[in-house]
Amino acid sequence: MAAHPARAGSNVANPFEFAPFRELLDAVLIEDIGSFAALETRFLRAMSAFDTLQAAGRLSSGQNQNKGLFFNELMGRLLEQCAGVGVVKRGKRRGVLLEKVDVDLCFPATGPPVVIAETKMAGTCQHPGNSGTTPVEGRRASADTAKRVREIALNVIDLKLADAASGAAPVGDIATWIQQQRPAVFAMFGFRLTNDQDHALAVRDAQQLANSYANGVGLALYRPRDTTTVAGRTDYVAVKPPGGMSIDDALRRLCRQVRAAAATP
């Protein structure tokens, strides 16, 4: 795949286009990186570099999508490093209510999904495209987390119903059925937080998903170092996730599920 540094005027959404994203994705394979913790500092630098350009209005609308695509590709590569098998990235699978359900990460490559993962980012710096409605500290991650959780919940139920229909499996107790019925579902989120309230609300929504529709949820949390200065608003520091909800916590559980599925004839 051809890869070129991001440049003003390009309208292509491509996670390999922005050099810091491409370099970090390549490093996962070149350096045999197997955990998010091992690259979190570089991840934050890449986010800072991207958002600095976005805040200055130097990215096109297409390029603005690269951050989400990059996060999905990064989670997929870390999963493949752990599991030792390939996973489908940004594919579609048939549901019951929805003819085609968008799935960010999926195993196996064909047939009914056994394990899926949703990867989402939320929270945006102020930039020329949103400056009329967004404060200087940026758009809150929690402004979008409830919507993201609802989207994931709908997709989960639809895919599980499709699998149950093929095997005529009874639903029974709904909470038990959600946790046990294929596919197993995980979610990995990257949240740019603006303040303590945003932090609390975004984590609350993620925990609700973890306690209901998902088999595991992982969080990459970060916030601006200083919202009172232009440079500080896109200079990021990591925020510790709740216990058991780091990206690596979710990846380890997801990896075990994919390995088990790969070993099943």
Buried (B, 14 or more C-beta within 10 A) or exposed (E): EEBEEBEEEBEEBBBBBBBBBBBBBEBBEEEEBBBBEBBBEBBBBBBBBBBBBBBBEBBBEEBBBBBBBBBBBBBBBBBBBBBEBBBBBBBEBEBBEBEEBEBBBBBBEEEBBBBBBBBBBBBBBBBEBBEEEBEBBBBBBBBBBBEBBEEBBBBBBBBBBBBBEEEEBEEEEEEEBBBEBBBBBBBBBBBBBBEEEBBEBBBEBBBBBBEEBBBBBBBBBBBBBEBEEBEEBBBBEBBEBBEEBBBBBBBBBBBBBBBEBBEEE
